[in-house]
Amino acid sequence: MDGQLIAFTGIAAGMVTMPGADFAVVVRNALDSRRAGVATAIGVAGGLLVHTALAVAGLAAVLVAVPALFGAVQLLGGVYLLYLGAAALTAAVRRTGAHADSGPAAAPADGPAALLGTARSLRQGFLTNALNPKAPVLFLSLLPQFVPAGEPALPRTLLLATMVVAMALVWFPAVALLVDRLGNWLRRPQVARALEAVTGALLTALGSILLIELVLA
């Protein structure tokens, strides 16, 4: 049995399931609808696919080695998280002004508006993950450690990268479906406001940390 592969599975599972910006944006959009949550989850997995592909190709090393390029990604990532955080906090305020007896939001109807909403959720999930500047560093330093000595690096790193993306494709849609399953309770005005506020505060804090680190670097 491949001990290194088993160890990597545990580490990768911990990385994927650890609450962070990806988790927050999936939960926030899943409050709107199951479709939005699952689309966001798939977008997050797409962002992970970009990071793992860059690591396998060695391009992540270029990003890390060029401070200006790394800083640009960090700036974009921080600003985007602040934008998502502000949107969530604004939604929480709007929910506060809504009638308490309005009940759960109706599911979006099929049509162009629903397709646009799905595309927006997919884009949000993708950008939230793809603009994380710490992911290239993480994968660049992590993947080579689980390539056994004497084994070709490319097939092994491709396998490891595929495992990470597969885990994301299981975990984040499962989170979205769980939020939707609990929808009647989670979409109660007080609970929905609290979740919007918490996710908004988390996204704002994460974005602020990225920008502060950039300024202090």
Z-matrix of the N, CA and C atoms (Angstrom, degrees):
N
C 1 1.463
C 2 1.527 1 109.20
N 3 1.295 2 116.34 1 138.97
C 4 1.456 3 122.72 2 -177.07
C 5 1.523 4 109.84 3 -79.10
N 6 1.334 5 116.30 4 100.28
C 7 1.455 6 120.37 5 -178.15
C 8 1.508 7 112.80 6 -64.27
N 9 1.339 8 116.92 7 -37.40
C 10 1.459 9 120.30 8 179.96
C 11 1.526 10 111.20 9 -64.84
N 12 1.333 11 115.75 10 -37.43
C 13 1.460 12 119.81 11 179.99
C 14 1.528 13 110.67 12 -67.88
N 15 1.323 14 116.14 13 -38.80
C 16 1.465 15 120.07 14 177.86
C 17 1.525 16 110.02 15 -64.79
N 18 1.333 17 116.39 16 -43.37
C 19 1.468 18 120.20 17 179.30
C 20 1.523 19 110.63 18 -63.17
N 21 1.326 20 116.60 19 -41.81
C 22 1.461 21 119.47 20 179.89
C 23 1.526 22 110.79 21 -64.49
N 24 1.333 23 116.86 22 -37.73
C 25 1.464 24 120.18 23 179.09
C 26 1.515 25 111.14 24 -58.68
N 27 1.332 26 116.58 25 -43.78
C 28 1.458 27 119.78 26 178.61
C 29 1.508 28 112.89 27 -65.68
N 30 1.339 29 116.70 28 -42.95
C 31 1.463 30 120.31 29 179.56
C 32 1.517 31 110.86 30 -65.53
N 33 1.331 32 116.71 31 -45.15
C 34 1.458 33 120.73 32 -179.13
C 35 1.524 34 111.36 33 -63.75
N 36 1.336 35 116.64 34 -39.54
C 37 1.460 36 119.93 35 178.20
C 38 1.524 37 110.52 36 -61.99
N 39 1.333 38 116.41 37 -41.47
C 40 1.454 39 119.77 38 177.58
C 41 1.516 40 112.40 39 -64.00
N 42 1.332 41 116.89 40 -40.03
C 43 1.462 42 121.56 41 178.42
C 44 1.525 43 111.16 42 -62.39
N 45 1.331 44 115.71 43 -45.95
C 46 1.463 45 120.28 44 -174.83
C 47 1.524 46 111.69 45 -69.13
N 48 1.339 47 116.27 46 -40.42
C 49 1.468 48 119.77 47 -173.94
C 50 1.524 49 113.70 48 -86.38
N 51 1.330 50 117.81 49 -10.28
C 52 1.462 51 119.89 50 -179.35
C 53 1.530 52 110.42 51 -63.40
N 54 1.339 53 118.50 52 125.92
C 55 1.467 54 119.94 53 -179.74
C 56 1.522 55 111.66 54 -61.09
N 57 1.312 56 115.22 55 136.00
C 58 1.456 57 121.73 56 -179.82
C 59 1.511 58 109.44 57 -166.34
N 60 1.318 59 115.91 58 -153.89
C 61 1.465 60 119.93 59 -178.12
C 62 1.522 61 111.47 60 -62.55
N 63 1.336 62 117.32 61 -41.66
C 64 1.473 63 120.70 62 -179.82
C 65 1.531 64 110.21 63 -59.86
N 66 1.318 65 115.55 64 -48.68
C 67 1.474 66 120.98 65 -179.67
C 68 1.523 67 110.32 66 -60.10
N 69 1.325 68 115.95 67 -44.25
C 70 1.462 69 120.24 68 -176.65
C 71 1.519 70 111.76 69 -63.18
N 72 1.329 71 117.09 70 -43.55
C 73 1.459 72 119.26 71 -175.96
C 74 1.534 73 110.78 72 -72.88
N 75 1.325 74 117.50 73 -31.74
C 76 1.471 75 120.27 74 175.91
C 77 1.528 76 110.26 75 -65.75
N 78 1.336 77 116.52 76 -46.67
C 79 1.467 78 120.27 77 179.50
C 80 1.520 79 110.71 78 -62.51
N 81 1.318 80 115.70 79 -44.74
C 82 1.469 81 120.34 80 -177.51
C 83 1.531 82 110.63 81 -59.99
N 84 1.339 83 117.45 82 -45.27
C 85 1.464 84 119.65 83 -178.48
C 86 1.522 85 112.24 84 -75.55
N 87 1.335 86 116.73 85 -29.53
C 88 1.463 87 119.10 86 177.72
C 89 1.522 88 111.35 87 -67.30
N 90 1.334 89 117.00 88 -22.21
C 91 1.468 90 119.52 89 174.89
C 92 1.523 91 110.64 90 -64.82
N 93 1.324 92 116.61 91 -29.64
C 94 1.461 93 120.11 92 178.94
C 95 1.528 94 111.20 93 -73.82
N 96 1.340 95 115.37 94 -46.93
C 97 1.467 96 118.94 95 178.26
C 98 1.525 97 109.29 96 -170.17
N 99 1.333 98 115.27 97 161.06
C 100 1.452 99 120.36 98 175.92
C 101 1.521 100 110.48 99 -61.05
N 102 1.324 101 116.17 100 -42.35
C 103 1.464 102 120.59 101 -178.64
C 104 1.524 103 111.09 102 -59.85
N 105 1.325 104 116.30 103 -44.96
C 106 1.464 105 120.31 104 -179.24
C 107 1.524 106 110.84 105 -65.01
N 108 1.325 107 116.73 106 -41.01
C 109 1.458 108 120.00 107 -179.97
C 110 1.517 109 112.72 108 -64.73
N 111 1.338 110 116.55 109 -45.88
C 112 1.467 111 120.32 110 -179.33
C 113 1.525 112 110.33 111 -66.74
N 114 1.334 113 117.37 112 -40.14
C 115 1.463 114 120.30 113 177.95
C 116 1.525 115 110.71 114 -61.48
N 117 1.324 116 116.77 115 -41.45
C 118 1.462 117 120.55 116 177.45
C 119 1.519 118 110.34 117 -63.06
N 120 1.327 119 116.67 118 -41.77
C 121 1.458 120 121.28 119 179.20
C 122 1.521 121 111.39 120 -61.07
N 123 1.318 122 116.89 121 -42.57
C 124 1.464 123 120.56 122 178.83
C 125 1.528 124 109.84 123 -66.38
N 126 1.325 125 116.38 124 -36.94
C 127 1.456 126 119.74 125 176.47
C 128 1.520 127 112.07 126 -62.08
N 129 1.329 128 116.95 127 -41.62
C 130 1.469 129 121.20 128 177.32
C 131 1.527 130 110.12 129 -59.96
N 132 1.324 131 116.89 130 -44.51
C 133 1.464 132 120.42 131 178.14
C 134 1.526 133 110.67 132 -62.49
N 135 1.330 134 116.69 133 -35.51
C 136 1.459 135 119.99 134 176.43
C 137 1.521 136 112.02 135 -64.27
N 138 1.333 137 116.44 136 -38.84
C 139 1.454 138 119.74 137 175.88
C 140 1.522 139 111.73 138 -64.03
N 141 1.330 140 116.55 139 -41.05
C 142 1.461 141 120.43 140 176.39
C 143 1.526 142 111.18 141 -62.73
N 144 1.322 143 116.14 142 -36.26
C 145 1.457 144 120.37 143 178.23
C 146 1.524 145 110.32 144 -61.49
N 147 1.328 146 116.74 145 -40.02
C 148 1.467 147 120.86 146 177.78
C 149 1.521 148 110.22 147 -62.19
N 150 1.338 149 116.92 148 -48.73
C 151 1.462 150 120.51 149 -177.82
C 152 1.525 151 112.01 150 -62.46
N 153 1.328 152 116.52 151 -45.07
C 154 1.463 153 119.20 152 -178.66
C 155 1.523 154 111.12 153 -67.93
N 156 1.337 155 116.78 154 -37.04
C 157 1.465 156 119.78 155 177.78
C 158 1.526 157 111.06 156 -64.53
N 159 1.337 158 116.56 157 -40.54
C 160 1.462 159 120.09 158 177.56
C 161 1.520 160 111.06 159 -63.59
N 162 1.326 161 116.18 160 -39.93
C 163 1.464 162 119.89 161 179.52
C 164 1.525 163 110.55 162 -65.20
N 165 1.331 164 116.61 163 -43.53
C 166 1.470 165 120.60 164 179.74
C 167 1.523 166 110.30 165 -62.90
N 168 1.329 167 116.35 166 -40.36
C 169 1.469 168 120.44 167 -178.16
C 170 1.518 169 112.92 168 -78.91
N 171 1.317 170 117.40 169 -10.24
C 172 1.456 171 120.42 170 -178.73
C 173 1.513 172 113.93 171 85.30
N 174 1.328 173 117.09 172 0.45
C 175 1.465 174 119.88 173 -178.25
C 176 1.521 175 112.02 174 -72.90
N 177 1.324 176 116.86 175 -22.07
C 178 1.456 177 119.13 176 177.16
C 179 1.524 178 110.84 177 -62.66
N 180 1.342 179 116.22 178 -30.81
C 181 1.468 180 120.21 179 178.25
C 182 1.521 181 110.72 180 -63.34
N 183 1.328 182 116.07 181 -35.83
C 184 1.462 183 120.21 182 178.48
C 185 1.527 184 110.16 183 -65.66
N 186 1.327 185 116.04 184 -43.56
C 187 1.465 186 120.74 185 179.54
C 188 1.521 187 110.84 186 -60.77
N 189 1.329 188 116.38 187 -42.00
C 190 1.462 189 120.46 188 -178.90
C 191 1.527 190 111.01 189 -71.25
N 192 1.332 191 116.28 190 -34.23
C 193 1.463 192 120.45 191 -174.68
C 194 1.519 193 113.22 192 -79.38
N 195 1.326 194 117.82 193 -16.69
C 196 1.469 195 121.14 194 -178.62
C 197 1.527 196 107.83 195 -108.59
N 198 1.325 197 117.51 196 100.00
C 199 1.468 198 120.25 197 -175.57
C 200 1.523 199 113.69 198 -56.39
N 201 1.339 200 117.85 199 -38.67
C 202 1.464 201 120.00 200 -178.17
C 203 1.525 202 111.01 201 -64.71
N 204 1.322 203 116.31 202 -40.26
C 205 1.466 204 120.18 203 179.72
C 206 1.520 205 110.56 204 -68.62
N 207 1.328 206 115.88 205 -43.47
C 208 1.464 207 120.04 206 178.40
C 209 1.530 208 110.31 207 -62.71
N 210 1.326 209 116.56 208 -41.63
C 211 1.458 210 120.74 209 179.04
C 212 1.512 211 112.53 210 -63.92
N 213 1.343 212 116.53 211 -36.35
C 214 1.464 213 120.34 212 179.12
C 215 1.524 214 110.66 213 -64.91
N 216 1.334 215 116.10 214 -42.57
C 217 1.471 216 120.03 215 177.90
C 218 1.525 217 110.04 216 -64.73
N 219 1.329 218 116.47 217 -40.05
C 220 1.466 219 120.11 218 179.49
C 221 1.524 220 111.16 219 -65.17
N 222 1.326 221 116.43 220 -39.86
C 223 1.460 222 120.34 221 178.24
C 224 1.528 223 110.77 222 -63.68
N 225 1.332 224 116.30 223 -47.54
C 226 1.465 225 120.18 224 179.55
C 227 1.521 226 111.02 225 -62.37
N 228 1.324 227 116.14 226 -42.16
C 229 1.464 228 119.56 227 179.92
C 230 1.515 229 112.30 228 -64.13
N 231 1.331 230 116.67 229 -43.58
C 232 1.461 231 120.26 230 179.38
C 233 1.508 232 112.32 231 -64.08
N 234 1.333 233 116.62 232 -44.83
C 235 1.473 234 120.59 233 -179.79
C 236 1.526 235 110.53 234 -64.53
N 237 1.336 236 116.86 235 -39.24
C 238 1.467 237 119.52 236 -178.45
C 239 1.526 238 111.04 237 -67.82
N 240 1.327 239 117.22 238 -39.81
C 241 1.468 240 119.25 239 177.38
C 242 1.526 241 111.00 240 -65.74
N 243 1.335 242 116.78 241 -37.83
C 244 1.464 243 119.52 242 175.72
C 245 1.529 244 110.75 243 -62.48
N 246 1.317 245 116.33 244 -39.29
C 247 1.469 246 120.78 245 178.11
C 248 1.530 247 110.80 246 -62.58
N 249 1.342 248 116.27 247 -46.52
C 250 1.466 249 119.37 248 179.57
C 251 1.525 250 110.63 249 -65.73
N 252 1.325 251 116.70 250 -38.97
C 253 1.455 252 120.01 251 178.49
C 254 1.507 253 111.90 252 -63.51
N 255 1.339 254 116.75 253 -43.12
C 256 1.464 255 120.50 254 178.60
C 257 1.521 256 110.79 255 -63.50
N 258 1.342 257 116.38 256 -38.77
C 259 1.467 258 120.09 257 179.10
C 260 1.525 259 110.62 258 -63.88
N 261 1.339 260 117.01 259 -41.50
C 262 1.461 261 120.47 260 179.66
C 263 1.532 262 111.02 261 -67.29
N 264 1.330 263 117.13 262 -41.99
C 265 1.463 264 120.03 263 179.02
C 266 1.524 265 110.89 264 -65.64
N 267 1.327 266 116.48 265 -37.93
C 268 1.461 267 120.15 266 176.95
C 269 1.524 268 110.76 267 -63.58
N 270 1.346 269 115.71 268 -40.92
C 271 1.469 270 119.56 269 178.05
C 272 1.522 271 110.73 270 -63.52
N 273 1.344 272 116.90 271 -37.53
C 274 1.459 273 120.05 272 178.13
C 275 1.523 274 111.03 273 -63.25
N 276 1.327 275 116.50 274 -40.97
C 277 1.466 276 120.40 275 178.28
C 278 1.526 277 110.35 276 -64.93
N 279 1.324 278 116.73 277 -41.17
C 280 1.464 279 119.82 278 179.71
C 281 1.520 280 111.16 279 -64.78
N 282 1.347 281 115.58 280 -37.53
C 283 1.468 282 118.37 281 177.70
C 284 1.525 283 110.59 282 -64.73
N 285 1.335 284 116.08 283 -33.68
C 286 1.459 285 120.13 284 178.51
C 287 1.522 286 110.53 285 -62.60
N 288 1.338 287 115.97 286 -35.93
C 289 1.453 288 119.80 287 -179.14
C 290 1.508 289 113.60 288 -82.40
N 291 1.340 290 116.35 289 -9.26
C 292 1.468 291 119.52 290 -179.10
C 293 1.525 292 109.54 291 -78.01
N 294 1.302 293 116.39 292 162.17
C 295 1.465 294 120.82 293 178.63
C 296 1.507 295 109.51 294 -68.89
N 297 1.309 296 116.69 295 134.51
C 298 1.468 297 121.24 296 -177.13
C 299 1.511 298 111.78 297 -64.69
N 300 1.331 299 117.28 298 -24.44
C 301 1.466 300 119.58 299 -176.05
C 302 1.516 301 111.90 300 -99.68
N 303 1.331 302 116.29 301 19.83
C 304 1.468 303 118.75 302 -177.05
C 305 1.511 304 112.13 303 -71.97
N 306 1.376 305 117.42 304 -22.97
C 307 1.451 306 120.73 305 176.54
C 308 1.504 307 111.44 306 81.89
N 309 1.354 308 117.35 307 177.73
C 310 1.442 309 121.98 308 -179.13
C 311 1.522 310 111.34 309 -61.41
N 312 1.313 311 114.41 310 148.04
C 313 1.463 312 119.17 311 178.50
C 314 1.512 313 109.76 312 -68.34
N 315 1.299 314 115.42 313 144.39
C 316 1.460 315 120.16 314 179.30
C 317 1.505 316 110.24 315 -74.20
N 318 1.320 317 115.80 316 147.22
C 319 1.459 318 119.99 317 177.97
C 320 1.510 319 109.92 318 -66.58
N 321 1.338 320 116.73 319 141.41
C 322 1.443 321 119.29 320 -178.26
C 323 1.517 322 111.58 321 -65.74
N 324 1.294 323 116.28 322 140.47
C 325 1.464 324 120.15 323 179.03
C 326 1.515 325 110.32 324 -75.47
N 327 1.343 326 115.46 325 158.05
C 328 1.455 327 119.86 326 175.12
C 329 1.515 328 109.26 327 -69.87
N 330 1.310 329 115.03 328 152.34
C 331 1.454 330 119.44 329 179.58
C 332 1.513 331 111.01 330 140.03
N 333 1.335 332 116.67 331 -176.06
C 334 1.469 333 120.36 332 -178.05
C 335 1.516 334 113.01 333 -56.66
N 336 1.330 335 117.74 334 -40.55
C 337 1.468 336 120.15 335 -178.91
C 338 1.530 337 110.79 336 -63.09
N 339 1.340 338 116.23 337 -40.87
C 340 1.462 339 119.80 338 179.28
C 341 1.520 340 110.88 339 -66.40
N 342 1.328 341 117.00 340 -39.43
C 343 1.465 342 120.68 341 178.63
C 344 1.521 343 111.27 342 -65.13
N 345 1.328 344 115.80 343 -39.82
C 346 1.464 345 119.47 344 177.57
C 347 1.526 346 110.72 345 -64.74
N 348 1.332 347 116.40 346 -40.12
C 349 1.456 348 120.31 347 178.01
C 350 1.526 349 111.87 348 -64.20
N 351 1.336 350 116.51 349 -39.15
C 352 1.459 351 120.76 350 177.98
C 353 1.519 352 110.70 351 -65.42
N 354 1.323 353 116.50 352 -43.38
C 355 1.467 354 121.07 353 178.56
C 356 1.527 355 110.67 354 -62.70
N 357 1.324 356 116.52 355 -39.55
C 358 1.461 357 120.13 356 178.90
C 359 1.529 358 110.80 357 -64.59
N 360 1.323 359 116.94 358 -42.48
C 361 1.466 360 120.78 359 179.14
C 362 1.529 361 110.77 360 -64.99
N 363 1.332 362 116.07 361 -41.89
C 364 1.461 363 120.44 362 178.07
C 365 1.530 364 110.31 363 -60.41
N 366 1.323 365 115.65 364 -43.50
C 367 1.472 366 120.72 365 179.99
C 368 1.529 367 111.04 366 -65.14
N 369 1.322 368 116.58 367 -41.05
C 370 1.463 369 119.26 368 -179.92
C 371 1.519 370 111.60 369 -62.61
N 372 1.330 371 116.24 370 -44.34
C 373 1.461 372 119.49 371 178.48
C 374 1.513 373 112.03 372 -62.70
N 375 1.325 374 115.99 373 -43.05
C 376 1.468 375 120.53 374 -179.16
C 377 1.520 376 111.31 375 -64.10
N 378 1.326 377 117.40 376 -49.53
C 379 1.463 378 120.81 377 -176.73
C 380 1.525 379 111.95 378 -67.89
N 381 1.327 380 117.23 379 -36.50
C 382 1.458 381 119.92 380 178.59
C 383 1.519 382 110.73 381 -57.73
N 384 1.326 383 117.02 382 -41.39
C 385 1.457 384 120.46 383 -179.75
C 386 1.530 385 111.89 384 -83.25
N 387 1.322 386 116.84 385 -45.30
C 388 1.467 387 120.12 386 -174.60
C 389 1.523 388 112.09 387 -64.35
N 390 1.340 389 117.97 388 -29.90
C 391 1.462 390 121.11 389 -178.75
C 392 1.526 391 112.78 390 -91.29
N 393 1.318 392 116.68 391 12.77
C 394 1.462 393 120.61 392 174.90
C 395 1.527 394 108.33 393 -80.01
N 396 1.327 395 119.24 394 108.62
C 397 1.471 396 120.50 395 -174.06
C 398 1.526 397 113.44 396 -72.15
N 399 1.333 398 117.08 397 -16.15
C 400 1.456 399 119.22 398 -177.79
C 401 1.525 400 112.31 399 -84.11
N 402 1.323 401 116.79 400 -17.75
C 403 1.461 402 119.86 401 -178.47
C 404 1.528 403 112.99 402 -64.26
N 405 1.348 404 119.60 403 -44.70
C 406 1.476 405 118.35 404 178.21
C 407 1.525 406 112.54 405 -59.41
N 408 1.336 407 116.34 406 -40.11
C 409 1.467 408 120.08 407 178.81
C 410 1.521 409 110.23 408 -62.95
N 411 1.327 410 115.60 409 -43.09
C 412 1.456 411 120.60 410 -178.14
C 413 1.523 412 111.24 411 -62.39
N 414 1.326 413 116.33 412 -50.66
C 415 1.463 414 119.30 413 -177.20
C 416 1.520 415 111.64 414 -69.22
N 417 1.327 416 117.03 415 -36.00
C 418 1.459 417 120.56 416 179.80
C 419 1.526 418 110.80 417 -63.90
N 420 1.325 419 116.62 418 -36.03
C 421 1.462 420 120.05 419 -179.79
C 422 1.522 421 112.62 420 -86.22
N 423 1.333 422 117.28 421 -25.44
C 424 1.464 423 120.58 422 -173.78
C 425 1.521 424 113.25 423 -86.69
N 426 1.325 425 117.42 424 -49.98
C 427 1.463 426 120.13 425 -172.12
C 428 1.528 427 113.53 426 -57.62
N 429 1.345 428 119.72 427 -45.89
C 430 1.473 429 118.60 428 -177.63
C 431 1.525 430 113.66 429 -61.86
N 432 1.316 431 118.02 430 -24.48
C 433 1.463 432 120.19 431 -178.60
C 434 1.524 433 112.70 432 -68.34
N 435 1.335 434 116.82 433 -17.31
C 436 1.458 435 120.61 434 -177.24
C 437 1.522 436 112.14 435 -110.85
N 438 1.332 437 115.29 436 22.94
C 439 1.463 438 121.01 437 172.29
C 440 1.526 439 107.41 438 -102.57
N 441 1.330 440 118.03 439 111.25
C 442 1.466 441 120.13 440 -178.40
C 443 1.518 442 112.21 441 -59.04
N 444 1.316 443 116.33 442 146.69
C 445 1.463 444 121.49 443 179.03
C 446 1.529 445 110.09 444 -59.38
N 447 1.315 446 114.93 445 134.06
C 448 1.458 447 120.44 446 178.62
C 449 1.517 448 114.71 447 86.25
N 450 1.334 449 117.45 448 -7.25
C 451 1.469 450 120.79 449 179.46
C 452 1.523 451 109.76 450 -94.88
N 453 1.339 452 117.67 451 139.90
C 454 1.474 453 119.54 452 177.69
C 455 1.519 454 111.43 453 -54.86
N 456 1.328 455 116.94 454 132.58
C 457 1.460 456 120.96 455 -172.79
C 458 1.530 457 112.80 456 -72.34
N 459 1.331 458 117.01 457 -39.29
C 460 1.461 459 119.59 458 -172.47
C 461 1.524 460 113.74 459 -62.89
N 462 1.342 461 119.65 460 -51.95
C 463 1.473 462 118.13 461 179.69
C 464 1.527 463 112.99 462 -59.78
N 465 1.339 464 115.31 463 -38.03
C 466 1.467 465 118.90 464 -177.89
C 467 1.530 466 111.13 465 -68.15
N 468 1.321 467 116.91 466 -46.81
C 469 1.462 468 119.23 467 -179.74
C 470 1.520 469 111.17 468 -65.98
N 471 1.326 470 117.90 469 -33.19
C 472 1.465 471 120.31 470 175.17
C 473 1.527 472 110.38 471 -62.71
N 474 1.331 473 116.27 472 -41.48
C 475 1.462 474 120.52 473 178.36
C 476 1.526 475 110.54 474 -62.92
N 477 1.332 476 116.37 475 -45.60
C 478 1.462 477 120.20 476 -179.19
C 479 1.522 478 111.15 477 -64.29
N 480 1.324 479 116.57 478 -41.90
C 481 1.462 480 120.21 479 179.01
C 482 1.524 481 111.18 480 -63.84
N 483 1.336 482 116.05 481 -40.60
C 484 1.464 483 120.54 482 178.65
C 485 1.520 484 110.79 483 -62.79
N 486 1.321 485 116.70 484 -37.72
C 487 1.463 486 120.63 485 179.28
C 488 1.529 487 110.92 486 -63.38
N 489 1.332 488 116.96 487 -42.67
C 490 1.459 489 120.55 488 -179.58
C 491 1.528 490 110.51 489 -62.26
N 492 1.330 491 116.29 490 -47.35
C 493 1.463 492 120.36 491 -178.82
C 494 1.525 493 110.41 492 -64.69
N 495 1.337 494 117.24 493 -39.82
C 496 1.474 495 120.87 494 179.39
C 497 1.523 496 110.77 495 -62.65
N 498 1.333 497 116.70 496 -41.15
C 499 1.465 498 119.77 497 177.74
C 500 1.519 499 111.16 498 -62.21
N 501 1.341 500 115.97 499 -41.44
C 502 1.466 501 119.81 500 178.74
C 503 1.522 502 110.88 501 -63.76
N 504 1.334 503 116.50 502 -37.40
C 505 1.464 504 120.80 503 -179.46
C 506 1.527 505 112.00 504 -70.17
N 507 1.316 506 117.06 505 -18.05
C 508 1.469 507 121.01 506 175.10
C 509 1.529 508 110.24 507 -92.37
N 510 1.337 509 116.66 508 -48.52
C 511 1.458 510 121.32 509 -171.75
C 512 1.526 511 113.20 510 -68.07
N 513 1.323 512 118.00 511 -53.49
C 514 1.456 513 119.33 512 -172.37
C 515 1.538 514 112.92 513 -69.22
N 516 1.352 515 119.80 514 -40.75
C 517 1.464 516 116.88 515 172.14
C 518 1.521 517 112.38 516 -62.19
N 519 1.350 518 117.34 517 -33.57
C 520 1.470 519 119.60 518 177.66
C 521 1.526 520 110.36 519 -63.92
N 522 1.335 521 117.39 520 -39.94
C 523 1.465 522 120.89 521 176.81
C 524 1.525 523 110.11 522 -62.06
N 525 1.339 524 115.87 523 -45.16
C 526 1.465 525 120.14 524 -179.81
C 527 1.524 526 111.24 525 -61.77
N 528 1.323 527 116.81 526 -42.60
C 529 1.463 528 120.51 527 -179.79
C 530 1.526 529 111.50 528 -68.13
N 531 1.337 530 116.62 529 -35.40
C 532 1.457 531 119.63 530 177.56
C 533 1.524 532 110.71 531 -65.80
N 534 1.335 533 116.48 532 -43.29
C 535 1.468 534 119.94 533 177.63
C 536 1.525 535 109.80 534 -60.82
N 537 1.328 536 115.94 535 -42.42
C 538 1.467 537 119.18 536 179.32
C 539 1.524 538 111.10 537 -66.67
N 540 1.336 539 116.62 538 -37.02
C 541 1.465 540 121.10 539 179.76
C 542 1.518 541 110.31 540 -62.56
N 543 1.325 542 115.33 541 -37.10
C 544 1.465 543 120.76 542 178.82
C 545 1.520 544 111.27 543 -90.95
N 546 1.324 545 115.35 544 15.70
C 547 1.459 546 121.25 545 -171.48
C 548 1.514 547 115.10 546 -54.04
N 549 1.334 548 117.72 547 -44.27
C 550 1.470 549 119.58 548 -176.96
C 551 1.523 550 111.88 549 -59.25
N 552 1.341 551 116.00 550 -34.79
C 553 1.467 552 119.60 551 178.30
C 554 1.527 553 111.17 552 -83.14
N 555 1.354 554 116.25 553 -45.25
C 556 1.461 555 120.03 554 -176.28
C 557 1.523 556 112.32 555 -67.30
N 558 1.336 557 116.88 556 -26.04
C 559 1.462 558 119.44 557 -178.52
C 560 1.527 559 112.91 558 -90.99
N 561 1.323 560 117.17 559 4.61
C 562 1.457 561 118.44 560 170.64
C 563 1.528 562 108.39 561 -60.34
N 564 1.315 563 117.52 562 140.84
C 565 1.468 564 119.96 563 -172.09
C 566 1.518 565 114.77 564 -48.84
N 567 1.338 566 117.49 565 -48.03
C 568 1.461 567 119.33 566 -176.79
C 569 1.524 568 111.52 567 -67.62
N 570 1.329 569 116.75 568 -41.99
C 571 1.463 570 120.52 569 -179.40
C 572 1.527 571 110.15 570 -67.88
N 573 1.332 572 116.48 571 -44.37
C 574 1.464 573 120.25 572 -179.70
C 575 1.525 574 110.86 573 -61.44
N 576 1.334 575 116.55 574 -41.86
C 577 1.468 576 119.57 575 177.97
C 578 1.523 577 110.69 576 -60.55
N 579 1.335 578 115.74 577 -44.19
C 580 1.463 579 119.83 578 -178.80
C 581 1.528 580 111.28 579 -62.95
N 582 1.345 581 116.61 580 -44.04
C 583 1.466 582 120.08 581 179.85
C 584 1.522 583 111.16 582 -65.02
N 585 1.333 584 116.96 583 -43.07
C 586 1.457 585 120.15 584 177.59
C 587 1.531 586 110.19 585 -59.47
N 588 1.339 587 115.69 586 -44.36
C 589 1.465 588 120.15 587 -178.29
C 590 1.532 589 111.24 588 -65.15
N 591 1.331 590 116.58 589 -42.84
C 592 1.466 591 120.28 590 -178.73
C 593 1.528 592 110.91 591 -66.27
N 594 1.344 593 116.37 592 -47.54
C 595 1.467 594 118.70 593 -179.83
C 596 1.525 595 110.56 594 -65.81
N 597 1.321 596 116.86 595 -37.99
C 598 1.458 597 119.81 596 177.46
C 599 1.517 598 111.59 597 -63.06
N 600 1.331 599 116.73 598 -44.08
C 601 1.463 600 120.67 599 178.67
C 602 1.527 601 110.98 600 -64.25
N 603 1.352 602 117.00 601 -40.06
C 604 1.458 603 120.49 602 179.89
C 605 1.527 604 111.09 603 -64.67
N 606 1.327 605 117.21 604 -47.38
C 607 1.456 606 120.79 605 179.85
C 608 1.528 607 111.16 606 -63.26
N 609 1.331 608 116.32 607 -40.64
C 610 1.466 609 120.28 608 178.38
C 611 1.525 610 110.72 609 -64.11
N 612 1.326 611 116.80 610 -41.96
C 613 1.463 612 120.42 611 179.68
C 614 1.525 613 111.21 612 -64.88
N 615 1.335 614 116.66 613 -43.59
C 616 1.468 615 119.87 614 -179.91
C 617 1.529 616 111.00 615 -64.74
N 618 1.332 617 116.43 616 -41.55
C 619 1.459 618 119.57 617 177.27
C 620 1.518 619 111.68 618 -63.97
N 621 1.326 620 117.06 619 -40.63
C 622 1.462 621 121.37 620 179.06
C 623 1.522 622 111.31 621 -63.98
N 624 1.329 623 116.47 622 -39.57
C 625 1.461 624 120.32 623 178.92
C 626 1.526 625 110.82 624 -62.01
N 627 1.331 626 116.67 625 -43.55
C 628 1.463 627 119.64 626 179.02
C 629 1.533 628 110.78 627 -60.75
N 630 1.316 629 117.12 628 -43.55
C 631 1.455 630 120.28 629 -177.74
C 632 1.532 631 111.01 630 -70.50
N 633 1.320 632 117.36 631 -38.48
C 634 1.470 633 120.64 632 178.23
C 635 1.536 634 109.67 633 -64.56
N 636 1.330 635 117.04 634 -42.55
C 637 1.463 636 120.36 635 177.86
C 638 1.522 637 110.43 636 -61.66
N 639 1.322 638 117.12 637 -37.33
C 640 1.455 639 121.38 638 179.51
C 641 1.526 640 110.88 639 -65.23
N 642 1.334 641 116.22 640 -42.54
C 643 1.464 642 120.93 641 -179.53
C 644 1.533 643 110.89 642 -66.96
N 645 1.333 644 116.06 643 -38.58
C 646 1.466 645 120.90 644 -176.75
C 647 1.514 646 113.41 645 -81.07
N 648 1.326 647 116.36 646 -14.24
C 649 1.473 648 119.88 647 -176.88
C 650 1.533 649 111.45 648 -66.91
